[in-house]
Amino acid sequence: MDIELSQQDQDFRQDVRQFFADNAYKAGEDYAEWRLEWFKKAAEKGGWDVPKWSPEFGGPGWTPTQHYIWEQETARATLPWDMPFGVGMVAPIIMAYGNKAQQDRFLPDIRARRVNWCQGYSEPGAGSDLASLKTRAELSADGSHYVVNGTKIWTTAAHIADWIFCLTRTDDSGKKQEGITFLLFPMKQDGIEVKPIITLGGAHSVNTVYLTDVKVPVENRIGEQGKGWTYAKGLLQHERTGLAGLSRSLVALEGLRDNARSVPRGNSTLMDDPAFRAKAAELEIDLMAAEFTELRSLASAAAGAAPGPESSILKLKGTEIQQRIQKLTVEAGGIYSAAWGPKPVGNSFAKGGMAGYLASRAYTIYGGASEVQKDVVAKNVLGIKRSSR
């Protein structure tokens, strides 16, 4: 695949870099004001605040190469904090399956970052086997609203979210993939309780959400009742492509090499150790291979195709690569990586390396476990069918 940049693409890269430089956060600024101003200026550039949205909804309409350049440059720049659940996940579903009234109601606030969203998918006993979810939504006798009861788990940012997009079961008489309905409802209402889950690294980002007799107006249903699994699959494909994080991994690998050069090893440094250098080189080769897959995916998207099984390949390989980088960072930190507490011991990167390693254990689970991705690839890429036995 030819990825030589045209002059137009090189000019675009310079334009992106200049925008980031001109609008970088300055010490002492009010971060909240800077953040909103950054997105406002990005919107004025022609949809740079919503790079993956189609031109129909205000996106930039970039070529695959421009998307590739954007991903590379954003991995190196300091961008405003931005949760993916609104702009990158529920918005594409509302665009594709929501009605005009829902698009007009929800998309402006999502784009303006006025509303934080969370994702109500996984449940106790329905994580990787998401279609087995049991949270029920009963339609009222007058057909005006649903009453939702159940439990969602591992819900990222539920404690700060304003709204949730939630998979619920409205019928269990057929296949488990049928009878699932996609609902949107606010988090700040009676019947919703959020309890924190502290992860292995000591952070609070995920939660358990208990839903008890939560009323959801029927106009907050996306698409048809019972068709939510179709919409959910589309959202997961968008999510999995983003979770691959290939450009971020390239930057992280560069940082790992720099850190290894600061670790003495005999008369030289750890980066000069043949075994360590070989591991870093193998990571770079695998990253390059994944990048070509990403470019093919972008080219397909630019031609109007929805994300396909390549999103599973990217998620599978991308998250494994992220884990390997974190593991190698711990190896570079040596005995100092085992230290815990408020201050680092030994090499400054060692403490962060261990925290990153612990957090990375979840990378191959959320967004669809690696086993699920392998099933998707086997079925849709390799054409392997399940045995009837």
C-alpha positions as CSV (number, residue, x, y, z in Angstrom):
1,M,0.0,0.0,0.0
2,D,1.4,3.4,-1.0
3,I,1.2,5.8,1.9
4,E,3.5,8.5,0.5
5,L,1.9,11.8,1.3
6,S,0.9,14.2,-1.5
7,Q,1.7,17.9,-1.1
8,Q,-1.9,18.5,-0.2
9,D,-1.6,15.9,2.7
10,Q,1.7,17.4,3.8
11,D,0.0,20.8,3.9
12,F,-2.8,19.3,5.9
13,R,-0.4,17.9,8.4
14,Q,1.3,21.3,8.9
15,D,-2.1,22.9,9.3
16,V,-3.0,20.4,12.0
17,R,0.3,20.9,13.8
18,Q,-0.1,24.7,13.6
19,F,-3.6,24.6,15.0
20,F,-2.4,22.5,18.0
21,A,0.5,24.9,18.6
22,D,-1.6,28.0,18.3
23,N,-4.3,26.6,20.7
24,A,-2.1,24.8,23.2
25,Y,-3.0,25.0,26.9
26,K,-0.9,27.7,28.7
27,A,0.0,27.4,32.3
28,G,-2.3,29.4,34.6
29,E,-5.3,29.3,32.2
30,D,-8.7,28.2,33.3
31,Y,-8.8,24.7,32.0
32,A,-12.6,24.5,31.6
33,E,-12.7,27.7,29.6
34,W,-9.7,26.7,27.5
35,R,-11.3,23.3,26.8
36,L,-14.6,24.7,25.5
37,E,-12.8,27.4,23.5
38,W,-10.6,24.7,21.9
39,F,-13.6,22.8,20.7
40,K,-15.2,26.0,19.4
41,K,-12.1,26.9,17.4
42,A,-11.8,23.3,16.1
43,A,-15.5,23.5,14.9
44,E,-14.6,26.7,13.1
45,K,-11.9,24.8,11.2
46,G,-14.7,22.9,9.5
47,G,-15.7,20.0,11.8
48,W,-12.3,19.3,13.4
49,D,-14.1,19.0,16.8
50,V,-16.0,15.9,15.4
51,P,-13.5,14.4,12.9
52,K,-15.3,11.1,12.5
53,W,-18.7,12.6,11.8
54,S,-20.0,12.8,8.3
55,P,-20.3,16.2,6.5
56,E,-24.1,15.8,6.7
57,F,-23.9,16.3,10.5
58,G,-21.0,18.8,10.5
59,G,-18.0,16.6,10.2
60,P,-15.0,17.5,8.0
61,G,-15.3,14.9,5.3
62,W,-11.6,14.0,5.4
63,T,-9.9,11.4,3.2
64,P,-8.6,8.2,4.8
65,T,-5.1,9.7,4.6
66,Q,-6.2,12.8,6.5
67,H,-7.8,10.7,9.2
68,Y,-4.5,8.8,9.4
69,I,-2.6,12.0,9.8
70,W,-5.0,13.4,12.4
71,E,-4.6,10.2,14.5
72,Q,-0.9,10.5,14.3
73,E,-0.8,14.1,15.3
74,T,-3.3,13.9,18.1
75,A,-1.3,11.1,19.7
76,R,1.6,13.6,20.1
77,A,-0.4,16.7,21.0
78,T,-2.0,17.8,24.2
79,L,-5.7,17.9,23.5
80,P,-8.6,18.8,25.8
81,W,-10.1,16.0,27.9
82,D,-12.9,14.4,25.9
83,M,-14.9,11.3,26.8
84,P,-15.5,9.0,23.8
85,F,-19.1,7.9,24.7
86,G,-20.9,10.9,23.3
87,V,-19.0,12.1,20.2
88,G,-17.5,8.8,19.2
89,M,-20.0,6.2,20.2
90,V,-23.7,7.1,20.8
91,A,-23.6,10.0,18.2
92,P,-23.0,7.6,15.2
93,I,-25.9,5.4,16.4
94,I,-28.2,8.4,16.7
95,M,-27.1,9.6,13.2
96,A,-27.6,6.1,11.7
97,Y,-30.8,4.9,13.4
98,G,-32.3,7.9,15.3
99,N,-35.1,9.9,13.9
100,K,-34.8,13.6,13.0
101,A,-36.3,14.8,16.3
102,Q,-33.7,12.7,18.2
103,Q,-30.8,14.0,16.0
104,D,-31.9,17.6,16.6
105,R,-32.3,17.0,20.3
106,F,-29.2,15.1,21.2
107,L,-26.4,15.9,18.6
108,P,-25.9,19.6,19.3
109,D,-25.3,19.0,23.0
110,I,-23.0,16.1,22.3
111,R,-21.0,18.1,19.9
112,A,-20.8,21.1,22.3
113,R,-19.6,18.7,25.1
114,R,-22.4,20.0,27.3
115,V,-23.5,16.5,28.2
116,N,-21.4,13.6,29.4
117,W,-22.6,10.1,28.4
118,C,-21.9,6.6,29.7
119,Q,-22.5,3.2,28.2
120,G,-24.9,0.7,29.8
121,Y,-23.9,-2.6,28.1
122,S,-22.2,-5.1,30.4
123,E,-24.0,-6.8,33.2
124,P,-23.1,-9.4,35.9
125,G,-23.2,-12.6,33.8
126,A,-23.4,-10.7,30.5
127,G,-20.0,-9.2,29.7
128,S,-18.4,-10.9,26.7
129,D,-21.7,-12.7,26.1
130,L,-23.5,-9.4,25.9
131,A,-26.6,-10.8,24.2
132,S,-27.5,-12.7,27.5
133,L,-28.3,-9.4,29.2
134,K,-31.2,-9.4,31.6
135,T,-32.0,-5.8,32.4
136,R,-35.7,-5.5,31.5
137,A,-37.7,-2.7,30.0
138,E,-41.4,-3.1,30.3
139,L,-43.6,-0.9,28.1
140,S,-46.4,0.8,30.1
141,A,-50.0,0.0,29.4
142,D,-50.6,3.3,27.6
143,G,-47.4,2.9,25.5
144,S,-46.0,6.2,26.7
145,H,-42.9,4.9,28.6
146,Y,-40.7,2.0,29.6
147,V,-40.0,0.9,33.2
148,V,-36.4,-0.4,33.4
149,N,-35.0,-2.7,36.1
150,G,-31.6,-4.4,36.2
151,T,-27.9,-3.9,36.9
152,K,-25.1,-2.7,34.7
153,I,-21.5,-3.2,35.6
154,W,-18.0,-1.8,34.6
155,T,-19.8,1.3,33.5
156,T,-17.1,3.8,32.8
157,A,-17.7,7.4,34.1
158,A,-21.2,6.6,35.3
159,H,-20.5,8.7,38.4
160,I,-20.0,11.8,36.3
161,A,-22.3,11.1,33.4
162,D,-25.5,13.0,32.6
163,W,-27.0,10.4,30.3
164,I,-26.7,6.7,29.6
165,F,-27.3,4.8,26.4
166,C,-28.5,1.4,27.6
167,L,-29.3,-2.0,26.2
168,T,-32.4,-3.5,27.7
169,R,-34.5,-6.6,27.1
170,T,-38.0,-6.1,26.0
171,D,-38.7,-9.7,24.8
172,D,-37.1,-13.1,25.7
173,S,-39.3,-15.4,23.6
174,G,-36.8,-15.8,20.7
175,K,-33.1,-15.9,20.1
176,K,-31.1,-14.0,22.8
177,Q,-29.9,-11.5,20.2
178,E,-33.6,-10.6,19.5
179,G,-35.8,-8.6,21.9
180,I,-33.1,-6.1,22.9
181,T,-34.0,-2.4,22.8
182,F,-31.7,0.6,22.8
183,L,-32.8,3.3,25.2
184,L,-31.4,6.7,26.2
185,F,-32.2,8.2,29.6
186,P,-30.7,10.7,32.1
187,M,-28.6,9.4,35.0
188,K,-29.9,12.0,37.6
189,Q,-33.3,10.6,38.3
190,D,-35.1,8.4,40.9
191,G,-34.3,4.7,40.7
192,I,-30.7,5.0,39.6
193,E,-27.9,4.2,42.1
194,V,-24.2,4.3,41.1
195,K,-21.6,2.5,43.2
196,P,-17.8,2.8,42.5
197,I,-15.5,-0.1,41.6
198,I,-11.9,0.5,42.4
199,T,-9.7,-1.1,39.9
200,L,-6.4,-3.0,40.3
201,G,-4.3,0.2,39.9
202,G,-6.3,2.0,42.6
203,A,-8.3,4.2,40.3
204,H,-12.0,4.9,40.2
205,S,-13.3,5.0,36.6
206,V,-15.8,2.2,36.5
207,N,-19.0,1.6,38.4
208,T,-21.9,-0.6,39.1
209,V,-25.3,1.0,38.1
210,Y,-28.5,-0.3,39.8
211,L,-31.7,0.5,37.9
212,T,-35.0,0.3,39.9
213,D,-38.3,1.2,38.2
214,V,-36.6,3.8,36.0
215,K,-39.1,5.5,33.8
216,V,-37.9,6.2,30.2
217,P,-40.2,8.0,27.7
218,V,-40.8,5.9,24.5
219,E,-39.5,8.8,22.4
220,N,-36.0,8.0,24.0
221,R,-36.0,4.7,22.2
222,I,-33.5,4.5,19.3
223,G,-35.0,2.8,16.3
224,E,-37.4,-0.1,16.6
225,Q,-38.2,-2.0,19.7
226,G,-36.4,-5.3,19.7
227,K,-33.8,-4.2,17.1
228,G,-31.2,-2.9,19.6
229,W,-28.7,-5.7,19.0
230,T,-28.3,-4.5,15.4
231,Y,-27.5,-1.0,16.7
232,A,-25.3,-2.2,19.4
233,K,-23.1,-4.2,17.0
234,G,-22.6,-1.0,14.9
235,L,-21.6,0.9,18.0
236,L,-19.1,-1.8,19.1
237,Q,-17.4,-1.7,15.7
238,H,-16.9,2.1,16.1
239,E,-15.7,1.5,19.7
240,R,-13.3,-1.3,18.8
241,T,-11.6,0.7,16.1
242,G,-10.9,3.5,18.6
243,L,-9.7,1.2,21.3
244,A,-6.9,-0.1,19.1
245,G,-4.9,3.1,19.8
246,L,-2.2,2.5,17.3
247,S,-0.9,6.1,17.0
248,R,-0.8,6.3,20.8
249,S,1.1,3.1,20.9
250,L,3.7,4.4,18.4
251,V,4.3,7.4,20.7
252,A,4.4,5.2,23.8
253,L,6.9,2.9,22.1
254,E,9.1,5.9,21.3
255,G,8.9,7.0,25.0
256,L,9.8,3.4,26.1
257,R,12.9,3.5,24.0
258,D,13.9,6.9,25.5
259,N,13.3,5.5,29.0
260,A,15.4,2.5,28.2
261,R,18.3,4.7,27.2
262,S,18.3,6.2,30.7
263,V,18.8,2.8,32.3
264,P,22.4,1.9,32.8
265,R,23.3,-1.6,31.7
266,G,27.1,-2.4,32.1
267,N,29.1,0.1,30.1
268,S,26.0,1.0,28.0
269,T,22.2,1.3,28.4
270,L,19.3,-1.1,28.4
271,M,18.4,0.0,24.9
272,D,21.7,-1.4,23.7
273,D,20.9,-4.8,25.2
274,P,20.2,-7.1,22.2
275,A,17.3,-9.0,23.9
276,F,15.5,-5.8,24.9
277,R,16.2,-4.1,21.6
278,A,14.7,-7.2,19.8
279,K,11.5,-7.0,21.8
280,A,11.1,-3.3,20.9
281,A,11.8,-4.0,17.3
282,E,9.2,-6.8,17.2
283,L,6.6,-4.4,18.7
284,E,7.4,-1.9,16.0
285,I,6.9,-4.5,13.3
286,D,3.6,-5.6,14.7
287,L,2.5,-1.9,15.0
288,M,3.4,-1.3,11.3
289,A,1.3,-4.3,10.2
290,A,-1.6,-3.1,12.3
291,E,-1.3,0.4,10.8
292,F,-1.8,-1.0,7.3
293,T,-4.9,-2.7,8.4
294,E,-6.1,0.6,9.9
295,L,-5.5,2.3,6.6
296,R,-7.5,-0.3,4.7
297,S,-10.3,0.2,7.3
298,L,-10.2,4.0,6.7
299,A,-10.2,3.6,3.0
300,S,-13.3,1.3,3.3
301,A,-15.0,3.9,5.5
302,A,-14.3,6.7,3.1
303,A,-16.0,4.7,0.4
304,G,-19.2,4.7,2.5
305,A,-18.8,1.2,4.1
306,A,-19.7,0.7,7.8
307,P,-16.9,-0.6,10.1
308,G,-16.6,-4.4,9.5
309,P,-14.6,-7.3,10.9
310,E,-11.3,-5.4,10.5
311,S,-12.4,-3.4,13.6
312,S,-12.1,-6.7,15.5
313,I,-8.6,-7.3,14.1
314,L,-7.6,-3.8,15.1
315,K,-9.0,-4.1,18.6
316,L,-7.5,-7.5,19.1
317,K,-4.0,-6.6,17.9
318,G,-4.0,-3.0,19.1
319,T,-4.9,-3.8,22.7
320,E,-2.4,-6.7,22.8
321,I,0.3,-4.3,21.6
322,Q,-0.6,-1.8,24.3
323,Q,-0.3,-4.5,26.9
324,R,3.1,-5.6,25.6
325,I,4.4,-2.0,25.7
326,Q,3.3,-1.7,29.3
327,K,4.9,-5.0,30.2
328,L,8.2,-4.0,28.6
329,T,8.0,-0.7,30.5
330,V,7.8,-2.6,33.7
331,E,10.8,-4.7,32.6
332,A,12.7,-1.6,31.9
333,G,11.9,-0.2,35.3
334,G,13.3,-3.4,36.9
335,I,13.0,-3.8,40.7
336,Y,11.8,-0.2,41.0
337,S,8.6,-1.1,39.2
338,A,7.5,-3.0,42.2
339,A,7.6,0.1,44.5
340,W,4.3,1.5,45.4
341,G,3.3,4.8,47.0
342,P,3.0,8.5,46.3
343,K,6.6,9.0,45.1
344,P,8.6,7.0,42.5
345,V,11.6,5.1,43.5
346,G,14.6,4.7,41.1
347,N,13.8,5.6,37.5
348,S,11.0,8.2,37.3
349,F,9.0,6.2,34.8
350,A,8.9,3.0,36.9
351,K,5.9,3.8,39.1
352,G,3.8,4.9,36.1
353,G,4.9,1.8,34.2
354,M,3.5,-0.5,36.9
355,A,0.2,1.5,37.2
356,G,-0.1,1.3,33.4
357,Y,0.6,-2.4,33.4
358,L,-2.1,-3.1,36.0
359,A,-4.6,-0.9,34.1
360,S,-3.8,-2.6,30.8
361,R,-5.0,-6.0,32.0
362,A,-8.5,-4.8,31.1
363,Y,-7.6,-3.7,27.5
364,T,-8.3,-7.1,26.1
365,I,-11.6,-7.5,28.0
366,Y,-13.6,-4.3,27.6
367,G,-15.1,-3.4,24.2
368,G,-15.4,-7.1,23.6
369,A,-12.9,-9.6,25.0
370,S,-10.1,-11.0,22.7
371,E,-11.9,-14.3,22.5
372,V,-14.9,-12.6,21.1
373,Q,-12.8,-10.7,18.5
374,K,-11.2,-14.0,17.5
375,D,-14.6,-15.5,16.9
376,V,-15.6,-12.5,14.7
377,V,-12.4,-12.8,12.7
378,A,-12.7,-16.6,12.3
379,K,-16.3,-16.3,11.1
380,N,-16.2,-13.1,9.0
381,V,-12.6,-13.1,7.7
382,L,-11.5,-16.7,7.6
383,G,-15.0,-18.1,6.8
384,I,-14.8,-20.7,9.6
385,K,-18.3,-21.9,10.6
386,R,-19.2,-23.2,14.1
387,S,-19.6,-26.9,14.3
388,S,-23.2,-28.1,14.6
389,R,-22.2,-30.5,17.3
